[in-house]
Amino acid sequence: MNNKIDINKLPKIHIDTAHGAFNKYAMFFAFSSGQSTYAFSTSPLQMKLFIKLFSDNMEVYEKQFGKIDMSELDIISPIQPRDIRDGKR
């Protein structure tokens, strides 16, 4: 079954951090956004396909926009939990 997904109609979440782990049978990963964390698991085969999809997309992105500087990994989300809690936004 090959269902087409309109990516423009899906809700968007800004990822602040990513986490990953694995065992012999499954790959686990989680994305954090503010105070929320979304956890997923999948088979090693599906994870390999996932990585290939994103690697291929990254290659095209860098050809179009230039190589990404990985030395700047400390990116802070524009919306922090303290901003919402303190009523600043």
C-alpha positions, -999 to +999 in steps of 0.1 A: +000+000+000+015+033-011-005+062+004+005+097-007+009+122+021+006+159+016+034+171+039+020+207+038-012+195+056+006+179+085+012+198+118+047+210+123+069+208+154+103+225+159+128+199+172+151+212+199+169+180+206+170+144+194+178+112+213+184+076+201+190+041+213+187+006+201+186-031+210+190-062+187+154-059+175+144-022+175+157+013+170+144+040+193+145+077+189+128+107+205+125+144+196+120+171+221+103+204+215+100+227+245+087+206+274+072+179+251+090+147+240+078+124+212+092+089+212+092+064+184+105+029+177+110+010+145+128-020+129+165-016+120+155-020+084+130+008+085+155+030+104+180+024+076+155+035+051+146+065+072+183+075+074+187+070+036+157+092+029+170+121+051+207+116+039+195+119+003+174+150+011+204+165+030+227+160+000+203+178-023+198+206+003+235+212+006+240+212-032+213+239-033+221+260-002+257+251+007+273+228+033+260+229+068+285+239+095+282+212+122+304+231+146+273+251+157+252+224+173+240+245+203+209+259+187+183+273+211+146+272+202+131+306+197+103+296+221+115+284+255+092+270+283+102+299+306+088+324+280+054+308+280+054+302+318+064+338+325+038+352+301+064+368+278+047+354+246 
